[in-house]
Amino acid sequence: MVKTQKKERLLFGLIVFVLGMLGVFSLLTMEITLPETVTSILKDKFSPTQIKFLLLINPTIFLIIAVLFGTILHDKVKLDAPIIKSFVAKHKHFNQNTLLKFGITGGVVTGVLLALSNVISAQYLPSELVEIGNNLEVSLANRFLYGGITEEILMRFGLMTLVVWLASKVLNSLTPVVYWIGIIVSSIVFGLGHFPIVFQTVFEPSSFLLLYILIANSLGGVIFGWLYWKKGLESAMIAHIFAHIVMVTVGYFS
C-alpha cells in the first residue's frame, strides 16, 4: 500500500512537471528582449538559438521547486488536482462539469475585468510602458501553455500550497483564513514579479503606476487561487486560459 502511494505520488509529480515544461518550451515561440548589457555579453559566446534555450534554465528550476513543494504538501492542506489524480489513481472520481463550469466562468470574469482595466488605465500609463505592451508579441502557445498551465503550477500549486501549509502550521488550523493568506500572498508575489520590467522601462515610476501594476496582475491570481482551493488546480488552469482567450478576443476587435 505504501509503495503504491509512493509510485502514485511520483507519477503525479512527473505529470505536473511535464505539463509545466510544455509552457516552458512555449517560451521558444516568442522573442524576449534582454537588456543591452546582457545581450552584448551573450551574443559573443552563443548563437540566438542557444540564447533562447539558456533563457529556459531559470523557469525550469523554478518549476522543479514548485512541483516538489506542491507534490509533497498539497495533500497535507487538502488542496487537489482532481483530473491528474483520477488519471494516476483510477479509483478517484471528480465532478468534471462543476470543474469546467467554474473554471470557464472564472476565466471569463477575469478576462473581462482585466480588459476593462487596460482600457480605463491606458490613458494614464507612461507611453514607454504602453509601447512595450503593444510591441510585445506573445504567441497563443505562450499565453495558453505558459500562462495557463506553467504559471498556475508555479504560483498556485507551488507557492500558494507552500504558504497555506506554513500558515496552517503557524495558526495550527486549516480555516478559510489560512487559504486566503495563501491566495493573497501568491497573487501579490505574481504582481511584484512584473516590477522589474517597469523599472527597466520607466524612469522613476510613480506610486500610482506601481500600485496599478500590482493590483492588475494580482486580480486574476485571487480568482485563480480561489478556484484552486475550491475546485482544484485544473479549474484554475482552465480559468487562466479562458482569461487569455477573452483578452486576445478583445484585443483583436479593439
Backbone as CSV, one residue per row, in Angstrom:
resi,resn,N_x,N_y,N_z,CA_x,CA_y,CA_z,C_x,C_y,C_z
1,MET,0.831,-1.204,0.000,0.000,0.000,0.000,0.869,1.259,0.000
2,VAL,1.893,1.259,0.872,2.791,2.419,0.958,3.548,2.596,-0.351
3,LYS,4.022,1.476,-0.922,4.749,1.540,-2.189,3.855,2.054,-3.302
4,THR,2.608,1.638,-3.294,1.653,2.106,-4.306,1.444,3.604,-4.193
5,GLN,1.313,4.102,-2.965,1.120,5.527,-2.750,2.340,6.327,-3.213
6,LYS,3.536,5.789,-2.950,4.757,6.469,-3.380,4.850,6.518,-4.906
7,LYS,4.478,5.412,-5.556,4.514,5.371,-7.021,3.508,6.352,-7.608
8,GLU,2.318,6.397,-7.005,1.289,7.317,-7.483,1.728,8.766,-7.295
9,ARG,2.362,9.056,-6.174,2.836,10.425,-5.926,3.929,10.796,-6.916
10,LEU,4.842,9.856,-7.180,5.916,10.112,-8.141,5.348,10.359,-9.535
11,LEU,4.395,9.516,-9.944,3.782,9.674,-11.258,3.014,10.986,-11.331
12,PHE,2.325,11.324,-10.255,1.585,12.582,-10.187,2.530,13.763,-10.385
13,GLY,3.634,13.764,-9.646,4.607,14.841,-9.756,5.214,14.944,-11.148
14,LEU,5.489,13.802,-11.763,6.064,13.788,-13.112,5.087,14.368,-14.139
15,ILE,3.815,14.024,-13.983,2.803,14.554,-14.907,2.708,16.069,-14.776
16,VAL,2.675,16.558,-13.544,2.608,18.009,-13.322,3.843,18.684,-13.916
17,PHE,5.014,18.077,-13.724,6.255,18.643,-14.261,6.228,18.694,-15.784
18,VAL,5.789,17.615,-16.419,5.727,17.572,-17.890,4.769,18.637,-18.410
19,LEU,3.621,18.786,-17.754,2.675,19.832,-18.156,3.320,21.215,-18.039
20,GLY,4.047,21.417,-16.957,4.721,22.699,-16.763,5.786,22.950,-17.813
21,MET,6.487,21.896,-18.227,7.543,22.052,-19.232,6.984,22.392,-20.607
22,LEU,5.738,22.002,-20.871,5.109,22.412,-22.127,5.077,23.938,-22.200
23,GLY,4.754,24.553,-21.070,4.733,26.010,-21.015,6.120,26.607,-21.112
24,VAL,7.088,25.983,-20.454,8.469,26.484,-20.514,8.972,26.466,-21.956
25,PHE,8.735,25.374,-22.667,9.194,25.285,-24.054,8.431,26.242,-24.974
26,SER,7.220,26.631,-24.566,6.462,27.585,-25.384,7.138,28.948,-25.405
27,LEU,8.046,29.210,-24.459,8.795,30.467,-24.457,9.660,30.599,-25.707
28,LEU,9.962,29.470,-26.348,10.767,29.494,-27.571,9.998,30.121,-28.731
29,THR,8.677,30.238,-28.594,7.859,30.758,-29.692,7.750,32.288,-29.665
30,MET,8.369,32.938,-28.689,8.286,34.397,-28.617,9.673,35.014,-28.507
31,GLU,9.759,36.252,-28.909,11.018,36.991,-28.822,11.077,37.700,-27.471
32,ILE,12.102,37.386,-26.701,12.277,38.003,-25.387,13.381,39.047,-25.481
33,THR,13.028,40.282,-25.177,14.001,41.376,-25.242,14.811,41.435,-23.949
34,LEU,16.121,41.312,-24.095,17.018,41.362,-22.941,17.690,42.730,-22.868
35,PRO,18.124,43.135,-21.670,18.894,44.382,-21.557,20.118,44.336,-22.460
36,GLU,20.491,45.460,-23.012,21.598,45.527,-23.973,22.900,44.992,-23.378
37,THR,23.123,45.251,-22.091,24.358,44.775,-21.448,24.420,43.250,-21.436
38,VAL,23.269,42.617,-21.196,23.219,41.149,-21.181,23.388,40.600,-22.591
39,THR,22.706,41.229,-23.546,22.781,40.770,-24.928,24.204,40.841,-25.466
40,SER,24.909,41.926,-25.157,26.267,42.103,-25.665,27.216,41.036,-25.142
41,ILE,26.969,40.562,-23.930,27.815,39.511,-23.351,27.502,38.147,-23.970
42,LEU,26.216,37.858,-24.114,25.800,36.534,-24.576,26.046,36.316,-26.066
43,LYS,25.836,37.371,-26.873,25.897,37.170,-28.325,27.298,36.835,-28.818
44,ASP,28.319,37.158,-28.010,29.688,36.825,-28.400,30.017,35.356,-28.156
45,LYS,29.230,34.701,-27.302,29.530,33.316,-26.931,28.491,32.314,-27.444
46,PHE,27.276,32.796,-27.675,26.197,31.881,-28.047,25.438,32.397,-29.258
47,SER,24.867,31.456,-29.996,24.014,31.818,-31.128,22.650,32.242,-30.596
48,PRO,21.835,32.933,-31.417,20.493,33.330,-30.966,19.653,32.159,-30.482
49,THR,19.766,31.004,-31.152,19.006,29.820,-30.730,19.478,29.324,-29.367
50,GLN,20.805,29.322,-29.176,21.352,28.884,-27.887,20.936,29.819,-26.760
51,ILE,20.892,31.112,-27.053,20.459,32.077,-26.043,19.023,31.812,-25.638
52,LYS,18.174,31.484,-26.609,16.770,31.175,-26.311,16.663,30.004,-25.350
53,PHE,17.466,28.973,-25.600,17.418,27.794,-24.720,18.003,28.106,-23.342
54,LEU,19.011,28.971,-23.289,19.574,29.370,-21.999,18.527,30.061,-21.131
55,LEU,17.631,30.800,-21.779,16.592,31.520,-21.045,15.561,30.580,-20.425
56,LEU,15.598,29.304,-20.811,14.661,28.328,-20.235,15.159,27.760,-18.906
57,ILE,16.429,28.029,-18.574,17.009,27.418,-17.378,16.310,27.881,-16.108
58,ASN,16.171,29.193,-15.929,15.554,29.710,-14.702,14.116,29.235,-14.509
59,PRO,13.234,29.372,-15.532,11.868,28.872,-15.323,11.809,27.374,-15.055
60,THR,12.754,26.618,-15.625,12.774,25.172,-15.367,13.131,24.891,-13.912
61,ILE,14.102,25.629,-13.391,14.490,25.462,-11.983,13.332,25.820,-11.063
62,PHE,12.676,26.956,-11.340,11.515,27.358,-10.533,10.396,26.318,-10.621
63,LEU,10.223,25.745,-11.805,9.185,24.723,-11.991,9.487,23.485,-11.148
64,ILE,10.726,23.044,-11.156,11.113,21.867,-10.359,10.824,22.105,-8.883
65,ILE,11.192,23.282,-8.382,10.956,23.611,-6.972,9.464,23.622,-6.669
66,ALA,8.672,24.245,-7.560,7.228,24.325,-7.347,6.583,22.941,-7.342
67,VAL,7.002,22.096,-8.260,6.438,20.742,-8.346,6.784,19.938,-7.096
68,LEU,8.004,20.082,-6.616,8.413,19.369,-5.404,7.567,19.794,-4.202
69,PHE,7.465,21.097,-3.977,6.671,21.594,-2.846,5.205,21.196,-2.993
70,GLY,4.671,21.392,-4.190,3.259,21.092,-4.402,2.940,19.627,-4.234
71,THR,3.784,18.767,-4.795,3.549,17.329,-4.721,3.610,16.827,-3.284
72,ILE,4.550,17.335,-2.516,4.730,16.881,-1.134,3.653,17.435,-0.203
73,LEU,3.226,18.682,-0.448,2.406,19.381,0.546,0.914,19.493,0.226
74,HIS,0.518,19.367,-1.033,-0.875,19.700,-1.361,-1.888,18.826,-0.620
75,ASP,-1.582,17.537,-0.465,-2.494,16.649,0.273,-2.589,17.036,1.748
76,LYS,-1.484,17.533,2.285,-1.452,17.869,3.713,-2.381,19.036,4.044
77,VAL,-2.651,19.877,3.046,-3.530,21.036,3.287,-4.834,20.925,2.493
78,LYS,-5.128,19.717,2.049,-6.403,19.411,1.383,-6.634,20.233,0.110
79,LEU,-5.567,20.442,-0.632,-5.682,21.020,-1.958,-5.581,19.883,-2.968
80,ASP,-6.112,20.088,-4.167,-6.268,18.942,-5.059,-5.985,19.299,-6.510
81,ALA,-5.718,18.275,-7.292,-5.628,18.359,-8.750,-6.412,17.156,-9.260
82,PRO,-7.749,17.226,-9.244,-8.597,16.052,-9.428,-8.450,15.329,-10.758
83,ILE,-8.230,16.068,-11.849,-8.105,15.389,-13.147,-6.837,14.552,-13.188
84,ILE,-5.734,15.147,-12.772,-4.463,14.402,-12.755,-4.545,13.251,-11.767
85,LYS,-5.148,13.481,-10.619,-5.287,12.424,-9.613,-6.122,11.260,-10.148
86,SER,-7.182,11.568,-10.904,-8.037,10.499,-11.434,-7.296,9.668,-12.477
87,PHE,-6.338,10.299,-13.161,-5.520,9.566,-14.125,-4.525,8.657,-13.411
88,VAL,-3.939,9.182,-12.345,-2.940,8.419,-11.583,-3.590,7.311,-10.767
89,ALA,-4.645,7.669,-10.037,-5.376,6.690,-9.214,-6.723,6.444,-9.877
90,LYS,-6.863,5.328,-10.554,-8.035,5.060,-11.383,-9.342,5.091,-10.597
91,HIS,-9.264,4.870,-9.293,-10.480,4.803,-8.484,-10.996,6.179,-8.080
92,LYS,-10.192,7.245,-8.305,-10.591,8.575,-7.866,-11.514,9.219,-8.890
93,HIS,-12.634,9.769,-8.427,-13.600,10.401,-9.322,-13.754,11.877,-8.960
94,PHE,-14.240,12.663,-9.902,-14.451,14.087,-9.665,-15.602,14.565,-10.538
95,ASN,-16.164,15.705,-10.173,-17.272,16.294,-10.924,-16.705,17.193,-12.015
96,GLN,-16.557,16.655,-13.223,-15.923,17.416,-14.297,-16.773,18.596,-14.756
97,ASN,-18.097,18.463,-14.681,-18.965,19.564,-15.106,-18.785,20.784,-14.207
98,THR,-18.717,20.544,-12.900,-18.520,21.647,-11.958,-17.157,22.286,-12.157
99,LEU,-16.144,21.456,-12.334,-14.780,21.955,-12.529,-14.709,22.848,-13.765
100,LEU,-15.309,22.392,-14.873,-15.290,23.161,-16.109,-16.120,24.442,-15.988
101,LYS,-17.302,24.319,-15.394,-18.196,25.466,-15.277,-17.548,26.596,-14.486
102,PHE,-16.988,26.255,-13.338,-16.351,27.280,-12.513,-15.089,27.819,-13.182
103,GLY,-14.330,26.935,-13.831,-13.112,27.368,-14.498,-13.393,28.348,-15.627
104,ILE,-14.345,28.008,-16.478,-14.681,28.882,-17.605,-15.264,30.202,-17.110
105,THR,-16.185,30.122,-16.149,-16.790,31.341,-15.605,-15.739,32.252,-14.978
106,GLY,-14.866,31.657,-14.161,-13.807,32.436,-13.522,-12.877,33.074,-14.534
107,GLY,-12.597,32.359,-15.622,-11.720,32.889,-16.657,-12.346,34.040,-17.419
108,VAL,-13.627,33.897,-17.756,-14.321,34.955,-18.492,-14.410,36.217,-17.628
109,VAL,-14.775,36.046,-16.364,-14.862,37.199,-15.455,-13.508,37.883,-15.333
110,THR,-12.457,37.092,-15.152,-11.101,37.661,-15.038,-10.705,38.395,-16.307
111,GLY,-10.951,37.780,-17.459,-10.596,38.394,-18.726,-11.306,39.713,-18.955
112,VAL,-12.597,39.750,-18.636,-13.378,40.985,-18.807,-12.852,42.079,-17.879
113,LEU,-12.602,41.726,-16.618,-12.101,42.711,-15.659,-10.744,43.270,-16.082
114,LEU,-9.856,42.390,-16.547,-8.532,42.846,-16.968,-8.606,43.688,-18.236
115,ALA,-9.490,43.297,-19.158,-9.650,44.071,-20.389,-10.180,45.468,-20.076
116,LEU,-11.159,45.553,-19.198,-11.690,46.854,-18.791,-10.629,47.689,-18.089
117,SER,-9.852,47.024,-17.248,-8.778,47.712,-16.540,-7.768,48.297,-17.512
118,ASN,-7.424,47.533,-18.544,-6.456,48.007,-19.539,-6.990,49.219,-20.305
119,VAL,-8.280,49.159,-20.664,-8.887,50.264,-21.419,-8.935,51.537,-20.582
120,ILE,-9.371,51.396,-19.323,-9.527,52.563,-18.453,-8.183,53.200,-18.107
121,SER,-7.182,52.347,-17.876,-5.895,52.864,-17.394,-4.949,53.282,-18.508
122,ALA,-5.262,52.920,-19.758,-4.329,53.183,-20.871,-3.942,54.649,-20.969
123,GLN,-4.894,55.543,-20.721,-4.616,56.977,-20.847,-3.725,57.514,-19.727
124,TYR,-3.592,56.732,-18.652,-2.791,57.195,-17.514,-1.398,56.558,-17.468
125,LEU,-1.179,55.526,-18.276,0.094,54.809,-18.238,1.155,55.542,-19.051
126,PRO,2.429,55.444,-18.633,3.525,56.065,-19.397,3.586,55.492,-20.807
127,SER,3.902,56.331,-21.772,3.930,55.901,-23.175,4.929,54.771,-23.402
128,GLU,6.038,54.789,-22.658,7.047,53.735,-22.824,6.472,52.362,-22.491
129,LEU,5.685,52.323,-21.417,5.108,51.050,-20.980,4.045,50.582,-21.960
130,VAL,3.227,51.522,-22.446,2.188,51.179,-23.429,2.832,50.659,-24.706
131,GLU,3.946,51.287,-25.104,4.629,50.889,-26.338,5.185,49.478,-26.221
132,ILE,5.743,49.157,-25.057,6.266,47.806,-24.853,5.134,46.785,-24.937
133,GLY,4.003,47.111,-24.304,2.859,46.210,-24.352,2.354,45.999,-25.761
134,ASN,2.380,47.063,-26.574,1.908,46.959,-27.956,2.883,46.191,-28.840
135,ASN,4.178,46.329,-28.542,5.197,45.697,-29.385,5.528,44.266,-28.968
136,LEU,5.141,43.915,-27.754,5.459,42.575,-27.264,4.570,41.550,-27.949
137,GLU,5.176,40.684,-28.728,4.429,39.666,-29.460,4.442,38.360,-28.668
138,VAL,3.353,38.125,-27.964,3.222,36.907,-27.170,2.366,35.922,-27.955
139,SER,2.921,34.754,-28.247,2.196,33.768,-29.037,1.041,33.169,-28.243
140,LEU,0.078,32.597,-28.957,-1.043,31.933,-28.297,-0.542,30.737,-27.484
141,ALA,0.466,30.039,-28.020,1.032,28.899,-27.286,1.598,29.357,-25.954
142,ASN,2.270,30.516,-25.971,2.845,31.030,-24.733,1.769,31.468,-23.757
143,ARG,0.722,32.117,-24.271,-0.372,32.561,-23.401,-1.067,31.372,-22.742
144,PHE,-1.391,30.368,-23.529,-2.185,29.254,-23.022,-1.353,28.231,-22.238
145,LEU,-0.156,27.935,-22.741,0.660,26.902,-22.097,1.467,27.444,-20.923
146,TYR,2.202,28.549,-21.159,2.978,29.092,-20.044,2.064,29.827,-19.063
147,GLY,1.249,30.747,-19.594,0.349,31.491,-18.715,-0.679,30.600,-18.051
148,GLY,-1.357,29.791,-18.852,-2.457,28.996,-18.318,-2.049,27.794,-17.491
149,ILE,-0.923,27.183,-17.833,-0.529,25.946,-17.142,0.682,26.164,-16.237
150,THR,1.796,26.608,-16.818,3.031,26.721,-16.036,2.906,27.737,-14.904
151,GLU,2.322,28.894,-15.180,2.181,29.901,-14.122,1.285,29.408,-12.989
152,GLU,0.272,28.616,-13.330,-0.587,28.071,-12.277,0.152,27.045,-11.429
153,ILE,1.023,26.281,-12.061,1.838,25.323,-11.298,2.808,26.073,-10.392
154,LEU,3.416,27.130,-10.918,4.365,27.915,-10.125,3.676,28.656,-8.985
155,MET,2.635,29.417,-9.333,2.001,30.322,-8.358,1.017,29.626,-7.423
156,ARG,0.204,28.756,-7.959,-0.814,28.092,-7.137,-0.290,26.773,-6.552
157,PHE,0.052,25.828,-7.419,0.455,24.504,-6.938,1.722,24.578,-6.096
158,GLY,2.660,25.437,-6.480,3.902,25.552,-5.729,3.816,26.551,-4.595
159,LEU,3.726,27.841,-4.940,3.811,28.896,-3.929,2.603,28.930,-3.004
160,MET,1.400,28.939,-3.563,0.209,29.016,-2.707,0.122,27.822,-1.765
161,THR,0.410,26.641,-2.278,0.392,25.447,-1.424,1.367,25.588,-0.273
162,LEU,2.582,26.054,-0.575,3.597,26.224,0.467,3.146,27.243,1.510
163,VAL,2.606,28.377,1.066,2.164,29.416,2.010,1.009,28.909,2.863
164,VAL,0.066,28.211,2.248,-1.057,27.645,3.016,-0.540,26.677,4.072
165,TRP,0.420,25.842,3.686,0.979,24.866,4.636,1.685,25.579,5.790
166,LEU,2.487,26.598,5.462,3.180,27.356,6.509,2.180,28.059,7.430
167,ALA,1.161,28.669,6.842,0.151,29.367,7.637,-0.612,28.400,8.523
168,SER,-0.873,27.201,8.006,-1.594,26.204,8.808,-0.767,25.758,10.008
169,LYS,0.550,25.753,9.851,1.433,25.386,10.965,1.479,26.507,12.002
170,VAL,1.537,27.744,11.527,1.593,28.886,12.443,0.283,29.025,13.214
171,LEU,-0.843,28.908,12.497,-2.159,29.079,13.121,-2.745,27.780,13.666
172,ASN,-2.051,26.680,13.373,-2.476,25.360,13.851,-3.925,25.045,13.453
173,SER,-4.264,25.356,12.208,-5.618,25.090,11.726,-5.640,25.131,10.209
174,LEU,-6.775,24.713,9.625,-6.984,24.822,8.190,-8.291,25.577,7.938
175,THR,-8.423,26.710,8.596,-9.607,27.541,8.431,-9.505,28.318,7.118
176,PRO,-10.621,28.914,6.646,-10.567,29.721,5.416,-9.502,30.808,5.448
177,VAL,-9.214,31.356,6.620,-8.190,32.402,6.734,-6.848,31.893,6.212
178,VAL,-6.523,30.664,6.506,-5.256,30.067,6.072,-5.179,30.047,4.549
179,TYR,-6.268,29.636,3.906,-6.279,29.569,2.439,-6.224,30.970,1.820
180,TRP,-6.915,31.923,2.443,-6.879,33.285,1.909,-5.504,33.909,2.050
181,ILE,-4.787,33.547,3.078,-3.399,34.004,3.199,-2.592,33.502,2.013
182,GLY,-2.764,32.221,1.687,-2.056,31.647,0.542,-2.458,32.286,-0.766
183,ILE,-3.757,32.530,-0.941,-4.259,33.148,-2.171,-3.680,34.543,-2.352
184,ILE,-3.747,35.348,-1.303,-3.313,36.747,-1.392,-1.801,36.852,-1.553
185,VAL,-1.050,36.080,-0.774,0.412,36.150,-0.862,0.897,35.735,-2.248
186,SER,0.380,34.628,-2.775,0.817,34.170,-4.094,0.428,35.162,-5.181
187,SER,-0.729,35.805,-5.021,-1.168,36.800,-6.007,-0.280,38.043,-5.971
188,ILE,0.063,38.491,-4.772,0.917,39.669,-4.638,2.319,39.381,-5.184
189,VAL,2.841,38.211,-4.901,4.171,37.845,-5.410,4.171,37.875,-6.939
190,PHE,3.091,37.367,-7.550,2.987,37.401,-9.009,2.952,38.841,-9.508
191,GLY,2.208,39.694,-8.821,2.147,41.111,-9.200,3.495,41.789,-9.076
192,LEU,4.192,41.517,-7.979,5.520,42.106,-7.775,6.515,41.636,-8.819
193,GLY,6.277,40.448,-9.366,7.171,39.911,-10.385,7.201,40.737,-11.659
194,HIS,6.221,41.634,-11.826,6.176,42.497,-13.009,6.903,43.827,-12.793
195,PHE,7.372,44.068,-11.582,8.041,45.336,-11.287,9.367,45.527,-12.041
196,PRO,10.190,44.480,-12.185,11.479,44.702,-12.865,11.344,45.325,-14.245
197,ILE,10.383,44.834,-15.048,10.240,45.390,-16.397,9.774,46.841,-16.339
198,VAL,9.007,47.198,-15.298,8.558,48.583,-15.135,9.763,49.479,-14.847
199,PHE,10.630,49.034,-13.926,11.800,49.840,-13.567,12.808,49.926,-14.716
200,GLN,12.847,48.887,-15.572,13.734,48.928,-16.729,13.206,49.867,-17.802
201,THR,11.880,50.041,-17.817,11.245,50.794,-18.898,10.981,52.242,-18.542
202,VAL,10.544,52.486,-17.322,10.104,53.817,-16.911,11.069,54.392,-15.883
203,PHE,11.556,55.595,-16.143,12.457,56.253,-15.192,11.639,56.787,-14.015
204,GLU,11.967,56.329,-12.820,11.268,56.716,-11.594,9.745,56.568,-11.723
205,PRO,9.259,55.320,-11.834,7.811,55.099,-11.951,7.064,55.616,-10.725
206,SER,5.888,56.152,-10.960,5.100,56.729,-9.872,4.499,55.640,-8.989
207,SER,4.089,56.039,-7.801,3.421,55.099,-6.886,2.123,54.595,-7.498
208,PHE,1.424,55.474,-8.232,0.179,55.076,-8.890,0.432,53.972,-9.892
209,LEU,1.490,54.135,-10.691,1.807,53.128,-11.703,2.134,51.783,-11.058
210,LEU,2.968,51.807,-10.019,3.345,50.563,-9.338,2.127,49.901,-8.699
211,LEU,1.254,50.724,-8.109,0.049,50.185,-7.490,-0.863,49.559,-8.538
212,TYR,-0.981,50.221,-9.689,-1.801,49.686,-10.780,-1.255,48.350,-11.260
213,ILE,0.060,48.288,-11.493,0.697,47.044,-11.960,0.465,45.929,-10.952
214,LEU,0.588,46.255,-9.670,0.408,45.253,-8.620,-1.029,44.738,-8.583
215,ILE,-1.993,45.661,-8.569,-3.403,45.265,-8.455,-3.874,44.537,-9.715
216,ALA,-3.523,45.067,-10.889,-3.979,44.466,-12.144,-3.472,43.036,-12.294
217,ASN,-2.225,42.808,-11.905,-1.652,41.467,-12.065,-1.999,40.534,-10.902
218,SER,-2.466,41.096,-9.798,-2.873,40.264,-8.661,-4.333,39.846,-8.753
219,LEU,-5.119,40.612,-9.511,-6.553,40.368,-9.599,-6.874,38.947,-10.047
220,GLY,-6.278,38.550,-11.164,-6.515,37.200,-11.670,-6.065,36.143,-10.683
221,GLY,-4.950,36.408,-9.996,-4.417,35.446,-9.036,-5.379,35.136,-7.912
222,VAL,-6.138,36.137,-7.482,-7.124,35.916,-6.412,-8.206,34.949,-6.892
223,ILE,-8.695,35.168,-8.103,-9.739,34.295,-8.662,-9.190,32.895,-8.911
224,PHE,-8.010,32.817,-9.494,-7.414,31.512,-9.779,-7.103,30.761,-8.480
225,GLY,-6.639,31.500,-7.472,-6.331,30.878,-6.189,-7.576,30.309,-5.522
226,TRP,-8.670,31.069,-5.597,-9.931,30.581,-5.025,-10.372,29.310,-5.733
227,LEU,-10.224,29.266,-7.047,-10.603,28.077,-7.811,-9.733,26.875,-7.447
228,TYR,-8.438,27.107,-7.264,-7.544,26.015,-6.846,-7.991,25.458,-5.506
229,TRP,-8.335,26.346,-4.601,-8.782,25.938,-3.263,-10.101,25.159,-3.323
230,LYS,-11.055,25.675,-4.063,-12.407,25.118,-4.039,-12.650,24.019,-5.072
231,LYS,-12.024,24.123,-6.248,-12.349,23.196,-7.336,-11.166,22.407,-7.870
232,GLY,-9.967,22.800,-7.504,-8.800,22.052,-7.947,-7.907,22.831,-8.900
233,LEU,-6.683,22.372,-9.029,-5.672,23.043,-9.836,-6.107,23.203,-11.289
234,GLU,-6.719,22.161,-11.845,-7.099,22.225,-13.258,-8.157,23.289,-13.524
235,SER,-9.033,23.532,-12.559,-10.034,24.580,-12.718,-9.362,25.951,-12.803
236,ALA,-8.319,26.149,-12.003,-7.549,27.395,-12.062,-6.848,27.526,-13.413
237,MET,-6.314,26.416,-13.934,-5.663,26.441,-15.248,-6.655,26.812,-16.347
238,ILE,-7.838,26.195,-16.300,-8.871,26.488,-17.301,-9.250,27.963,-17.240
239,ALA,-9.406,28.486,-16.026,-9.760,29.897,-15.853,-8.681,30.801,-16.429
240,HIS,-7.430,30.473,-16.171,-6.316,31.295,-16.662,-6.296,31.297,-18.194
241,ILE,-6.527,30.135,-18.787,-6.554,30.028,-20.250,-7.706,30.840,-20.833
242,PHE,-8.883,30.736,-20.229,-10.041,31.473,-20.745,-9.899,32.973,-20.530
243,ALA,-9.194,33.372,-19.495,-8.919,34.792,-19.305,-8.103,35.320,-20.488
244,HIS,-7.126,34.532,-20.926,-6.322,34.928,-22.085,-7.166,34.928,-23.358
245,ILE,-8.063,33.956,-23.482,-8.933,33.912,-24.666,-9.764,35.189,-24.758
246,VAL,-10.337,35.608,-23.640,-11.136,36.836,-23.613,-10.281,38.037,-23.983
247,MET,-9.088,38.139,-23.388,-8.236,39.300,-23.634,-7.725,39.345,-25.077
248,VAL,-7.402,38.176,-25.644,-6.982,38.123,-27.039,-8.134,38.540,-27.950
249,THR,-9.327,38.061,-27.645,-10.509,38.411,-28.441,-10.793,39.900,-28.386
250,VAL,-10.742,40.468,-27.190,-10.971,41.906,-27.034,-9.909,42.700,-27.789
251,GLY,-8.653,42.253,-27.675,-7.556,42.936,-28.365,-7.705,42.872,-29.875
252,TYR,-8.249,41.766,-30.384,-8.415,41.590,-31.838,-9.435,42.571,-32.395
253,PHE,-10.494,42.810,-31.642,-11.569,43.675,-32.128,-11.402,45.148,-31.728
254,SER,-10.410,45.416,-30.885,-10.236,46.810,-30.446,-9.272,47.579,-31.360
